[in-house]
Amino acid sequence: MKLVALAGGVGAGKFLRGLVRAIPPSDVTVVVNTGDDIELHGLHISPDIDSVTYWLADVADRERGWGRAKETFTAMDKVRELGGQAWFGLGDQDLATHLVRTQWLAEGKPLSEITDRLRRAHEISTPLLPMSDDPVRTWMLEVDDEGMEHYQPFQMYWVGHGGRCHVKEIRFEGADDATPAPGVVEAIADADTILLCPSNPVVSIGPILSVPGIREAIPGRPVIGVSPIVAGAPLAGMADKLMPVAGLEVSAFGAASAYKDLATGFVIDERDEALATRIEGELGMRVAVTDTIMSDDAAAERVARAALELL
Amino acid sequence: MKLVALAGGVGAGKFLRGLVRAIPPSDVTVVVNTGDDIELHGLHISPDIDSVTYWLADVADRERGWGRAKETFTAMDKVRELGGQAWFGLGDQDLATHLVRTQWLAEGKPLSEITDRLRRAHEISTPLLPMSDDPVRTWMLEVDDEGMEHYQPFQMYWVGHGGRCHVKEIRFEGADDATPAPGVVEAIADADTILLCPSNPVVSIGPILSVPGIREAIPGRPVIGVSPIVAGAPLAGMADKLMPVAGLEVSAFGAASAYKDLATGFVIDERDEALATRIEGELGMRVAVTDTIMSDDAAAERVARAALELL
């Protein structure tokens, strides 16, 4: 069985660690969001690709929730001291990823080739693809306390300002002109099943599906989603703030409804069991119920198996 | 007394530490070579500006000869592991300098303003100016073992390939169209004396003098050089390889003759005392003789005082 998993950052990384315990790691191709990529200090940073890479390589920091384990922050401490932009945390080892990516981009290599090189350097046997080699950037139209509207890139909204601003609209700049990265449409066409990782449906999975050709390649086979919302709140991140912007209720039902007419099955947490009938009835999806808290790889495997059992 | 010092990297840094023991630090303005700046990993690296900054801030590594003291190399070790370009050593603290410089350049700030910000962050009271805010890059026309000619940027020639290639020609790309950084011509016009630090006359002081308007602003006051060549060899660097390319003999006399019609005085090492008469006779410069080995700040002060005593 061949699978394609659409992935955001940390939530996806945790889930994929469980998935590759349930199936052979090379049987799943991961297509990763690049909408929250950012250029900072001249470096091209791809937070979701890096999160998935670090999680699959088992070098992610499980407590901090981002970046690499056993990390030091010498460079960033000095950036702060020099009066530079230190709002986006970059560890010293993590910096190396951005340095080589940026150099390779400057040499003309596409992001997909670079992502694959970094995957191999981390000895990951699961193919990783950025959603696109073209720049797609998630911008937030925010309304501040004085009622003034202004656009911010996603990372500035979330990491820079802690998601405190009121978001009125979310745009995926460049998506209309982007094409799927080489291999994305082929992997989807070749897959028996598509998995939607427990990532933010609006700003993690949303940008992937916004690239023309990706969503269109999916129909005709099972699509199984996993809810990133448990008991009406996201386990991490800002889905509670952004789902309403997309007209979604902040619940496992809302998460499922983000994939209306796309997902054929959905995994929800046992705390949300009461929503199963509604998801089945109103959205026509098969529902699996399990404990979706991925506190370790074994727990993540349980969630992955619940998704696979919907097939 | 107001001074302007034209400076390359480490040799200049050592000399300047001595100079600011001999005169008030704010009485000298340092104009630094940017011809060997390099863009790597997307970062703008200004090796000579950084050397001078680190030496004046007393954070330079005195044994390694480049970079900062008490440095770690976590990021660069990882870059090597990931298959990236690790030939140009960048410490973790040092990286911060390049990160903030690159970010500020991306925000539209000129190099001169950035250099000044970094100077202030390092609590240096000596004004530092890049020779130009415009890109001037030193390129080497090399001839390889097969007789093939190819151009390399200076850092690739020197750091990348250890100065092993035969250099046929040296070009300062962009110099013709460059203008001196704001304050450079004014500082020279305002100075009683110009000092030429013991830097490579060809690839350190040469690029500074190649910026139209800088050399022209100098005449009319004492110009004192310090030989970077002792007993027919450079104390550091590659002057022995590059002086012949510029038609200069590799000696204190050759170093002095690089500043013919410019320098009015020249400091040479006591080991080269026999050359004093020739420099005075053929080049018309006053000569001071001292031990020019700058093994510590006190030794550097001795060299600086020898230069000042030529006034």
HADDOCK unambig.tbl for C-alpha pairs under 7 A between the chains (distance, minus, plus):
assign (segid A and resid 40 and name CA) (segid B and resid 103 and name CA) 6.54 0.50 0.50
assign (segid A and resid 41 and name CA) (segid B and resid 99 and name CA) 4.79 0.50 0.50
assign (segid A and resid 41 and name CA) (segid B and resid 100 and name CA) 6.13 0.50 0.50
assign (segid A and resid 41 and name CA) (segid B and resid 102 and name CA) 5.41 0.50 0.50
assign (segid A and resid 41 and name CA) (segid B and resid 103 and name CA) 4.14 0.50 0.50
assign (segid A and resid 42 and name CA) (segid B and resid 42 and name CA) 5.51 0.50 0.50
assign (segid A and resid 42 and name CA) (segid B and resid 43 and name CA) 5.99 0.50 0.50
assign (segid A and resid 42 and name CA) (segid B and resid 102 and name CA) 5.64 0.50 0.50
assign (segid A and resid 42 and name CA) (segid B and resid 103 and name CA) 5.84 0.50 0.50
assign (segid A and resid 43 and name CA) (segid B and resid 42 and name CA) 6.00 0.50 0.50
assign (segid A and resid 74 and name CA) (segid B and resid 92 and name CA) 5.93 0.50 0.50
assign (segid A and resid 74 and name CA) (segid B and resid 93 and name CA) 6.01 0.50 0.50
assign (segid A and resid 75 and name CA) (segid B and resid 92 and name CA) 4.90 0.50 0.50
assign (segid A and resid 75 and name CA) (segid B and resid 93 and name CA) 4.84 0.50 0.50
assign (segid A and resid 75 and name CA) (segid B and resid 95 and name CA) 6.06 0.50 0.50
assign (segid A and resid 75 and name CA) (segid B and resid 96 and name CA) 4.97 0.50 0.50
assign (segid A and resid 76 and name CA) (segid B and resid 96 and name CA) 6.56 0.50 0.50
assign (segid A and resid 78 and name CA) (segid B and resid 93 and name CA) 6.01 0.50 0.50
assign (segid A and resid 78 and name CA) (segid B and resid 96 and name CA) 5.71 0.50 0.50
assign (segid A and resid 79 and name CA) (segid B and resid 96 and name CA) 4.89 0.50 0.50
assign (segid A and resid 79 and name CA) (segid B and resid 100 and name CA) 6.43 0.50 0.50
assign (segid A and resid 82 and name CA) (segid B and resid 118 and name CA) 6.66 0.50 0.50
assign (segid A and resid 82 and name CA) (segid B and resid 121 and name CA) 5.54 0.50 0.50
assign (segid A and resid 84 and name CA) (segid B and resid 100 and name CA) 5.22 0.50 0.50
assign (segid A and resid 92 and name CA) (segid B and resid 74 and name CA) 5.93 0.50 0.50
assign (segid A and resid 92 and name CA) (segid B and resid 75 and name CA) 4.90 0.50 0.50
assign (segid A and resid 92 and name CA) (segid B and resid 92 and name CA) 6.66 0.50 0.50
assign (segid A and resid 93 and name CA) (segid B and resid 74 and name CA) 6.01 0.50 0.50
assign (segid A and resid 93 and name CA) (segid B and resid 75 and name CA) 4.84 0.50 0.50
assign (segid A and resid 93 and name CA) (segid B and resid 78 and name CA) 6.01 0.50 0.50
assign (segid A and resid 95 and name CA) (segid B and resid 75 and name CA) 6.07 0.50 0.50
assign (segid A and resid 96 and name CA) (segid B and resid 75 and name CA) 4.97 0.50 0.50
assign (segid A and resid 96 and name CA) (segid B and resid 76 and name CA) 6.57 0.50 0.50
assign (segid A and resid 96 and name CA) (segid B and resid 78 and name CA) 5.70 0.50 0.50
assign (segid A and resid 96 and name CA) (segid B and resid 79 and name CA) 4.88 0.50 0.50
assign (segid A and resid 99 and name CA) (segid B and resid 41 and name CA) 4.78 0.50 0.50
assign (segid A and resid 100 and name CA) (segid B and resid 41 and name CA) 6.14 0.50 0.50
assign (segid A and resid 100 and name CA) (segid B and resid 79 and name CA) 6.42 0.50 0.50
assign (segid A and resid 100 and name CA) (segid B and resid 84 and name CA) 5.21 0.50 0.50
assign (segid A and resid 102 and name CA) (segid B and resid 41 and name CA) 5.40 0.50 0.50
assign (segid A and resid 102 and name CA) (segid B and resid 42 and name CA) 5.65 0.50 0.50
assign (segid A and resid 103 and name CA) (segid B and resid 40 and name CA) 6.54 0.50 0.50
assign (segid A and resid 103 and name CA) (segid B and resid 41 and name CA) 4.13 0.50 0.50
assign (segid A and resid 103 and name CA) (segid B and resid 42 and name CA) 5.84 0.50 0.50
assign (segid A and resid 118 and name CA) (segid B and resid 82 and name CA) 6.67 0.50 0.50
assign (segid A and resid 121 and name CA) (segid B and resid 82 and name CA) 5.54 0.50 0.50
